[in-house]
């Protein structure tokens, strides 16, 4: 009939297929929320780690002893003998 051919031409999905895709989307959304929370937790831990490592460096720089070592040039390990002319 004409109604059946009209419905067949529509881009429709069956209810069970729709429910399956909706369930997949729901699970993906839940996983996304869990992963977002985990990322936020790891970023907080990273910030705390950076703060802990920055504080000792700041204290050492304030005392002056570490800043001299940090700014001094590294020692040369090769000898300074003049090149022989041939």
Backbone atoms as SQL, in Angstrom:
CREATE TABLE atoms (id INTEGER PRIMARY KEY, chain TEXT, resi INTEGER, resn TEXT, atom TEXT, x REAL, y REAL, z REAL);
INSERT INTO atoms VALUES
  (1, 'A', 1, 'UNK', 'N', 0.837, -1.190, 0.000),
  (2, 'A', 1, 'UNK', 'CA', 0.000, 0.000, 0.000),
  (3, 'A', 1, 'UNK', 'C', 0.875, 1.244, 0.000),
  (4, 'A', 2, 'UNK', 'N', 0.221, 2.359, -0.214),
  (5, 'A', 2, 'UNK', 'CA', 0.945, 3.629, -0.306),
  (6, 'A', 2, 'UNK', 'C', 1.531, 4.029, 1.054),
  (7, 'A', 3, 'UNK', 'N', 0.850, 3.765, 2.142),
  (8, 'A', 3, 'UNK', 'CA', 1.339, 4.094, 3.485),
  (9, 'A', 3, 'UNK', 'C', 2.587, 3.283, 3.813),
  (10, 'A', 4, 'UNK', 'N', 2.590, 2.020, 3.464),
  (11, 'A', 4, 'UNK', 'CA', 3.746, 1.164, 3.732),
  (12, 'A', 4, 'UNK', 'C', 4.968, 1.621, 2.937),
  (13, 'A', 5, 'UNK', 'N', 4.786, 1.993, 1.700),
  (14, 'A', 5, 'UNK', 'CA', 5.911, 2.464, 0.896),
  (15, 'A', 5, 'UNK', 'C', 6.421, 3.807, 1.412),
  (16, 'A', 6, 'UNK', 'N', 5.514, 4.664, 1.891),
  (17, 'A', 6, 'UNK', 'CA', 5.926, 5.955, 2.456),
  (18, 'A', 6, 'UNK', 'C', 6.747, 5.744, 3.725),
  (19, 'A', 7, 'UNK', 'N', 6.301, 4.837, 4.588),
  (20, 'A', 7, 'UNK', 'CA', 7.025, 4.529, 5.827),
  (21, 'A', 7, 'UNK', 'C', 8.367, 3.878, 5.501),
  (22, 'A', 8, 'UNK', 'N', 8.406, 3.031, 4.503),
  (23, 'A', 8, 'UNK', 'CA', 9.650, 2.366, 4.119),
  (24, 'A', 8, 'UNK', 'C', 10.681, 3.374, 3.618),
  (25, 'A', 9, 'UNK', 'N', 10.232, 4.458, 3.010),
  (26, 'A', 9, 'UNK', 'CA', 11.151, 5.477, 2.505),
  (27, 'A', 9, 'UNK', 'C', 11.677, 6.395, 3.603),
  (28, 'A', 10, 'UNK', 'N', 11.018, 6.409, 4.753),
  (29, 'A', 10, 'UNK', 'CA', 11.504, 7.232, 5.862),
  (30, 'A', 10, 'UNK', 'C', 12.754, 6.598, 6.459),
  (31, 'A', 11, 'UNK', 'N', 13.579, 7.420, 7.040),
  (32, 'A', 11, 'UNK', 'CA', 14.809, 6.928, 7.659),
  (33, 'A', 11, 'UNK', 'C', 14.529, 6.668, 9.136),
  (34, 'A', 12, 'UNK', 'N', 13.860, 5.573, 9.426),
  (35, 'A', 12, 'UNK', 'CA', 13.462, 5.232, 10.788),
  (36, 'A', 12, 'UNK', 'C', 14.270, 4.040, 11.283),
  (37, 'A', 13, 'UNK', 'N', 14.390, 3.933, 12.596),
  (38, 'A', 13, 'UNK', 'CA', 15.051, 2.783, 13.205),
  (39, 'A', 13, 'UNK', 'C', 14.041, 2.057, 14.076),
  (40, 'A', 14, 'UNK', 'N', 14.328, 0.807, 14.311),
  (41, 'A', 14, 'UNK', 'CA', 13.445, 0.035, 15.184),
  (42, 'A', 14, 'UNK', 'C', 13.688, 0.444, 16.626),
  (43, 'A', 15, 'UNK', 'N', 12.709, 0.210, 17.460),
  (44, 'A', 15, 'UNK', 'CA', 12.768, 0.624, 18.863),
  (45, 'A', 15, 'UNK', 'C', 13.929, -0.052, 19.589),
  (46, 'A', 16, 'UNK', 'N', 14.159, -1.330, 19.368),
  (47, 'A', 16, 'UNK', 'CA', 15.240, -2.024, 20.061),
  (48, 'A', 16, 'UNK', 'C', 16.605, -1.477, 19.653),
  (49, 'A', 17, 'UNK', 'N', 16.769, -1.084, 18.401),
  (50, 'A', 17, 'UNK', 'CA', 18.022, -0.469, 17.967),
  (51, 'A', 17, 'UNK', 'C', 18.212, 0.893, 18.629),
  (52, 'A', 18, 'UNK', 'N', 17.124, 1.656, 18.709),
  (53, 'A', 18, 'UNK', 'CA', 17.187, 2.969, 19.355),
  (54, 'A', 18, 'UNK', 'C', 17.567, 2.828, 20.820),
  (55, 'A', 19, 'UNK', 'N', 16.939, 1.880, 21.517),
  (56, 'A', 19, 'UNK', 'CA', 17.236, 1.666, 22.936),
  (57, 'A', 19, 'UNK', 'C', 18.683, 1.230, 23.142),
  (58, 'A', 20, 'UNK', 'N', 19.202, 0.398, 22.244),
  (59, 'A', 20, 'UNK', 'CA', 20.585, -0.063, 22.364),
  (60, 'A', 20, 'UNK', 'C', 21.555, 1.104, 22.204),
  (61, 'A', 21, 'UNK', 'N', 21.309, 1.964, 21.235),
  (62, 'A', 21, 'UNK', 'CA', 22.189, 3.114, 21.018),
  (63, 'A', 21, 'UNK', 'C', 22.081, 4.098, 22.178),
  (64, 'A', 22, 'UNK', 'N', 20.866, 4.273, 22.704),
  (65, 'A', 22, 'UNK', 'CA', 20.687, 5.175, 23.845),
  (66, 'A', 22, 'UNK', 'C', 21.443, 4.654, 25.065),
  (67, 'A', 23, 'UNK', 'N', 21.423, 3.345, 25.289),
  (68, 'A', 23, 'UNK', 'CA', 22.157, 2.741, 26.403),
  (69, 'A', 23, 'UNK', 'C', 23.669, 2.926, 26.219),
  (70, 'A', 24, 'UNK', 'N', 24.145, 2.752, 24.998),
  (71, 'A', 24, 'UNK', 'CA', 25.569, 2.968, 24.722),
  (72, 'A', 24, 'UNK', 'C', 25.960, 4.416, 25.003),
  (73, 'A', 25, 'UNK', 'N', 25.119, 5.349, 24.600),
  (74, 'A', 25, 'UNK', 'CA', 25.403, 6.767, 24.835),
  (75, 'A', 25, 'UNK', 'C', 25.402, 7.078, 26.323),
  (76, 'A', 26, 'UNK', 'N', 24.495, 6.470, 27.060),
  (77, 'A', 26, 'UNK', 'CA', 24.434, 6.688, 28.506),
  (78, 'A', 26, 'UNK', 'C', 25.701, 6.172, 29.186),
  (79, 'A', 27, 'UNK', 'N', 26.145, 4.988, 28.789),
  (80, 'A', 27, 'UNK', 'CA', 27.377, 4.428, 29.365),
  (81, 'A', 27, 'UNK', 'C', 28.591, 5.287, 29.004),
  (82, 'A', 28, 'UNK', 'N', 28.631, 5.761, 27.779),
  (83, 'A', 28, 'UNK', 'CA', 29.747, 6.613, 27.357),
  (84, 'A', 28, 'UNK', 'C', 29.757, 7.912, 28.153),
  (85, 'A', 29, 'UNK', 'N', 28.591, 8.469, 28.413),
  (86, 'A', 29, 'UNK', 'CA', 28.499, 9.700, 29.195),
  (87, 'A', 29, 'UNK', 'C', 28.987, 9.469, 30.628),
  (88, 'A', 30, 'UNK', 'N', 28.584, 8.340, 31.229),
  (89, 'A', 30, 'UNK', 'CA', 29.033, 8.012, 32.586),
  (90, 'A', 30, 'UNK', 'C', 30.547, 7.841, 32.632),
  (91, 'A', 31, 'UNK', 'N', 31.090, 7.145, 31.653),
  (92, 'A', 31, 'UNK', 'CA', 32.540, 6.945, 31.605),
  (93, 'A', 31, 'UNK', 'C', 33.261, 8.276, 31.415),
  (94, 'A', 32, 'UNK', 'N', 32.703, 9.144, 30.593),
  (95, 'A', 32, 'UNK', 'CA', 33.284, 10.462, 30.367),
  (96, 'A', 32, 'UNK', 'C', 33.321, 11.259, 31.667),
  (97, 'A', 33, 'UNK', 'N', 32.246, 11.197, 32.449),
  (98, 'A', 33, 'UNK', 'CA', 32.207, 11.912, 33.723),
  (99, 'A', 33, 'UNK', 'C', 33.241, 11.357, 34.697),
  (100, 'A', 34, 'UNK', 'N', 33.383, 10.023, 34.744),
  (101, 'A', 34, 'UNK', 'CA', 34.385, 9.407, 35.623),
  (102, 'A', 34, 'UNK', 'C', 35.794, 9.823, 35.214),
  (103, 'A', 35, 'UNK', 'N', 36.047, 9.801, 33.905),
  (104, 'A', 35, 'UNK', 'CA', 37.379, 10.167, 33.420),
  (105, 'A', 35, 'UNK', 'C', 37.670, 11.649, 33.652),
  (106, 'A', 36, 'UNK', 'N', 36.662, 12.490, 33.515),
  (107, 'A', 36, 'UNK', 'CA', 36.845, 13.919, 33.784),
  (108, 'A', 36, 'UNK', 'C', 37.190, 14.147, 35.245),
  (109, 'A', 37, 'UNK', 'N', 36.518, 13.422, 36.139),
  (110, 'A', 37, 'UNK', 'CA', 36.821, 13.537, 37.564),
  (111, 'A', 37, 'UNK', 'C', 38.236, 13.043, 37.847),
  (112, 'A', 38, 'UNK', 'N', 38.643, 11.962, 37.211),
  (113, 'A', 38, 'UNK', 'CA', 39.995, 11.420, 37.403),
  (114, 'A', 38, 'UNK', 'C', 41.055, 12.397, 36.893),
  (115, 'A', 39, 'UNK', 'N', 40.795, 13.024, 35.763),
  (116, 'A', 39, 'UNK', 'CA', 41.735, 14.011, 35.224),
  (117, 'A', 39, 'UNK', 'C', 41.871, 15.183, 36.181),
  (118, 'A', 40, 'UNK', 'N', 40.756, 15.650, 36.720),
  (119, 'A', 40, 'UNK', 'CA', 40.800, 16.763, 37.668),
  (120, 'A', 40, 'UNK', 'C', 41.601, 16.373, 38.903),
  (121, 'A', 41, 'UNK', 'N', 41.429, 15.147, 39.375),
  (122, 'A', 41, 'UNK', 'CA', 42.170, 14.663, 40.538),
  (123, 'A', 41, 'UNK', 'C', 43.670, 14.612, 40.244),
  (124, 'A', 42, 'UNK', 'N', 44.037, 14.100, 39.086),
  (125, 'A', 42, 'UNK', 'CA', 45.451, 14.016, 38.717),
  (126, 'A', 42, 'UNK', 'C', 46.066, 15.401, 38.520),
  (127, 'A', 43, 'UNK', 'N', 45.299, 16.331, 37.965),
  (128, 'A', 43, 'UNK', 'CA', 45.805, 17.696, 37.802),
  (129, 'A', 43, 'UNK', 'C', 46.042, 18.349, 39.157),
  (130, 'A', 44, 'UNK', 'N', 45.153, 18.097, 40.128),
  (131, 'A', 44, 'UNK', 'CA', 45.358, 18.629, 41.476),
  (132, 'A', 44, 'UNK', 'C', 46.620, 18.046, 42.099),
  (133, 'A', 45, 'UNK', 'N', 46.823, 16.737, 41.931),
  (134, 'A', 45, 'UNK', 'CA', 48.033, 16.109, 42.458),
  (135, 'A', 45, 'UNK', 'C', 49.278, 16.696, 41.806),
  (136, 'A', 46, 'UNK', 'N', 49.209, 16.956, 40.522),
  (137, 'A', 46, 'UNK', 'CA', 50.342, 17.536, 39.808),
  (138, 'A', 46, 'UNK', 'C', 50.645, 18.938, 40.320),
  (139, 'A', 47, 'UNK', 'N', 49.612, 19.726, 40.549),
  (140, 'A', 47, 'UNK', 'CA', 49.810, 21.072, 41.086),
  (141, 'A', 47, 'UNK', 'C', 50.449, 21.014, 42.464),
  (142, 'A', 48, 'UNK', 'N', 49.993, 20.087, 43.309),
  (143, 'A', 48, 'UNK', 'CA', 50.566, 19.957, 44.648),
  (144, 'A', 48, 'UNK', 'C', 52.019, 19.526, 44.569),
  (145, 'A', 49, 'UNK', 'N', 52.340, 18.653, 43.645),
  (146, 'A', 49, 'UNK', 'CA', 53.718, 18.208, 43.471),
  (147, 'A', 49, 'UNK', 'C', 54.598, 19.362, 43.018),
  (148, 'A', 50, 'UNK', 'N', 54.102, 20.186, 42.098),
  (149, 'A', 50, 'UNK', 'CA', 54.869, 21.333, 41.629),
  (150, 'A', 50, 'UNK', 'C', 55.083, 22.330, 42.751),
  (151, 'A', 51, 'UNK', 'N', 54.077, 22.533, 43.594),
  (152, 'A', 51, 'UNK', 'CA', 54.204, 23.466, 44.712),
  (153, 'A', 51, 'UNK', 'C', 55.236, 22.946, 45.698),
  (154, 'A', 52, 'UNK', 'N', 55.229, 21.655, 45.992),
  (155, 'A', 52, 'UNK', 'CA', 56.183, 21.076, 46.935),
  (156, 'A', 52, 'UNK', 'C', 57.609, 21.175, 46.415),
  (157, 'A', 53, 'UNK', 'N', 57.813, 20.978, 45.116),
  (158, 'A', 53, 'UNK', 'CA', 59.164, 21.053, 44.571),
  (159, 'A', 53, 'UNK', 'C', 59.608, 22.492, 44.374),
  (160, 'A', 54, 'UNK', 'N', 58.680, 23.409, 44.200),
  (161, 'A', 54, 'UNK', 'CA', 59.040, 24.812, 44.009),
  (162, 'A', 54, 'UNK', 'C', 59.426, 25.462, 45.332),
  (163, 'A', 55, 'UNK', 'N', 58.830, 25.065, 46.427),
  (164, 'A', 55, 'UNK', 'CA', 59.125, 25.670, 47.725),
  (165, 'A', 55, 'UNK', 'C', 60.574, 25.450, 48.151),
  (166, 'A', 56, 'UNK', 'N', 61.126, 24.240, 48.085),
  (167, 'A', 56, 'UNK', 'CA', 62.532, 24.081, 48.470),
  (168, 'A', 56, 'UNK', 'C', 63.471, 24.894, 47.579),
  (169, 'A', 57, 'UNK', 'N', 63.197, 24.992, 46.316),
  (170, 'A', 57, 'UNK', 'CA', 64.042, 25.775, 45.421),
  (171, 'A', 57, 'UNK', 'C', 63.965, 27.251, 45.772),
  (172, 'A', 58, 'UNK', 'N', 62.788, 27.720, 46.123),
  (173, 'A', 58, 'UNK', 'CA', 62.621, 29.121, 46.501),
  (174, 'A', 58, 'UNK', 'C', 63.353, 29.413, 47.805),
  (175, 'A', 59, 'UNK', 'N', 63.305, 28.486, 48.761),
  (176, 'A', 59, 'UNK', 'CA', 64.009, 28.676, 50.032),
  (177, 'A', 59, 'UNK', 'C', 65.521, 28.683, 49.817),
  (178, 'A', 60, 'UNK', 'N', 66.006, 27.801, 48.965),
  (179, 'A', 60, 'UNK', 'CA', 67.438, 27.737, 48.696),
  (180, 'A', 60, 'UNK', 'C', 67.911, 28.999, 47.996),
  (181, 'A', 61, 'UNK', 'N', 67.123, 29.516, 47.098),
  (182, 'A', 61, 'UNK', 'CA', 67.483, 30.743, 46.394),
  (183, 'A', 61, 'UNK', 'C', 67.489, 31.921, 47.357),
  (184, 'A', 62, 'UNK', 'N', 66.594, 31.913, 48.307),
  (185, 'A', 62, 'UNK', 'CA', 66.527, 33.000, 49.277),
  (186, 'A', 62, 'UNK', 'C', 67.732, 32.973, 50.207),
  (187, 'A', 63, 'UNK', 'N', 68.266, 31.784, 50.501),
  (188, 'A', 63, 'UNK', 'CA', 69.412, 31.702, 51.396),
  (189, 'A', 63, 'UNK', 'C', 70.694, 32.162, 50.709),
  (190, 'A', 64, 'UNK', 'N', 70.746, 32.075, 49.398),
  (191, 'A', 64, 'UNK', 'CA', 71.899, 32.573, 48.659),
  (192, 'A', 64, 'UNK', 'C', 72.917, 31.509, 48.329),
  (193, 'A', 65, 'UNK', 'N', 73.022, 30.451, 49.103),
  (194, 'A', 65, 'UNK', 'CA', 74.042, 29.445, 48.850),
  (195, 'A', 65, 'UNK', 'C', 73.744, 28.630, 47.601),
  (196, 'A', 66, 'UNK', 'N', 72.519, 28.284, 47.389),
  (197, 'A', 66, 'UNK', 'CA', 72.177, 27.476, 46.222),
  (198, 'A', 66, 'UNK', 'C', 72.204, 28.307, 44.950),
  (199, 'A', 67, 'UNK', 'N', 71.930, 29.591, 45.054),
  (200, 'A', 67, 'UNK', 'CA', 71.897, 30.403, 43.846),
  (201, 'A', 67, 'UNK', 'C', 73.290, 30.576, 43.262),
  (202, 'A', 68, 'UNK', 'N', 74.319, 30.576, 44.095),
  (203, 'A', 68, 'UNK', 'CA', 75.683, 30.686, 43.591),
  (204, 'A', 68, 'UNK', 'C', 76.037, 29.428, 42.816),
  (205, 'A', 69, 'UNK', 'N', 75.685, 28.287, 43.345),
  (206, 'A', 69, 'UNK', 'CA', 75.975, 27.037, 42.660),
  (207, 'A', 69, 'UNK', 'C', 75.191, 26.928, 41.363),
  (208, 'A', 70, 'UNK', 'N', 73.978, 27.390, 41.370),
  (209, 'A', 70, 'UNK', 'CA', 73.134, 27.264, 40.184),
  (210, 'A', 70, 'UNK', 'C', 73.601, 28.191, 39.070),
  (211, 'A', 71, 'UNK', 'N', 74.184, 29.335, 39.411),
  (212, 'A', 71, 'UNK', 'CA', 74.584, 30.286, 38.385),
  (213, 'A', 71, 'UNK', 'C', 76.044, 30.150, 37.985),
  (214, 'A', 72, 'UNK', 'N', 76.850, 29.381, 38.727),
  (215, 'A', 72, 'UNK', 'CA', 78.254, 29.244, 38.358),
  (216, 'A', 72, 'UNK', 'C', 78.386, 28.371, 37.117),
  (217, 'A', 73, 'UNK', 'N', 79.470, 28.614, 36.369),
  (218, 'A', 73, 'UNK', 'CA', 79.699, 27.869, 35.136),
  (219, 'A', 73, 'UNK', 'C', 80.236, 26.486, 35.475),
  (220, 'A', 74, 'UNK', 'N', 79.916, 25.493, 34.682),
  (221, 'A', 74, 'UNK', 'CA', 80.445, 24.154, 34.937),
  (222, 'A', 74, 'UNK', 'C', 81.945, 24.119, 34.652),
  (223, 'A', 75, 'UNK', 'N', 82.637, 23.271, 35.356),
  (224, 'A', 75, 'UNK', 'CA', 84.082, 23.145, 35.174),
  (225, 'A', 75, 'UNK', 'C', 84.389, 22.434, 33.870),
  (226, 'A', 76, 'UNK', 'N', 85.510, 22.820, 33.276),
  (227, 'A', 76, 'UNK', 'CA', 85.958, 22.137, 32.069),
  (228, 'A', 76, 'UNK', 'C', 86.683, 20.866, 32.476),
  (229, 'A', 77, 'UNK', 'N', 86.452, 19.831, 31.732),
  (230, 'A', 77, 'UNK', 'CA', 87.126, 18.571, 32.031),
  (231, 'A', 77, 'UNK', 'C', 88.268, 18.297, 31.068),
  (232, 'A', 78, 'UNK', 'N', 88.381, 19.074, 30.005),
  (233, 'A', 78, 'UNK', 'CA', 89.469, 18.869, 29.053),
  (234, 'A', 78, 'UNK', 'C', 90.621, 19.799, 29.405),
  (235, 'A', 79, 'UNK', 'N', 91.812, 19.382, 29.088),
  (236, 'A', 79, 'UNK', 'CA', 92.976, 20.219, 29.389),
  (237, 'A', 79, 'UNK', 'C', 93.115, 21.302, 28.333),
  (238, 'A', 80, 'UNK', 'N', 93.750, 22.400, 28.717),
  (239, 'A', 80, 'UNK', 'CA', 93.934, 23.532, 27.807),
  (240, 'A', 80, 'UNK', 'C', 95.368, 23.534, 27.274),
  (241, 'A', 81, 'UNK', 'N', 95.710, 22.575, 26.487),
  (242, 'A', 81, 'UNK', 'CA', 97.048, 22.553, 25.901),
  (243, 'A', 81, 'UNK', 'C', 96.966, 23.146, 24.510),
  (244, 'A', 82, 'UNK', 'N', 97.913, 23.991, 24.150),
  (245, 'A', 82, 'UNK', 'CA', 97.872, 24.598, 22.825),
  (246, 'A', 82, 'UNK', 'C', 98.084, 23.548, 21.744),
  (247, 'A', 83, 'UNK', 'N', 97.461, 23.761, 20.631),
  (248, 'A', 83, 'UNK', 'CA', 97.593, 22.830, 19.512),
  (249, 'A', 83, 'UNK', 'C', 98.974, 22.986, 18.889),
  (250, 'A', 84, 'UNK', 'N', 99.583, 21.891, 18.507),
  (251, 'A', 84, 'UNK', 'CA', 100.911, 21.923, 17.897),
  (252, 'A', 84, 'UNK', 'C', 100.786, 22.313, 16.440),
  (253, 'A', 85, 'UNK', 'N', 101.714, 23.182, 16.008),
  (254, 'A', 85, 'UNK', 'CA', 101.728, 23.581, 14.605),
  (255, 'A', 85, 'UNK', 'C', 102.571, 22.592, 13.830),
  (256, 'A', 86, 'UNK', 'N', 102.175, 22.279, 12.623),
  (257, 'A', 86, 'UNK', 'CA', 102.952, 21.324, 11.817),
  (258, 'A', 86, 'UNK', 'C', 103.611, 21.973, 10.654);
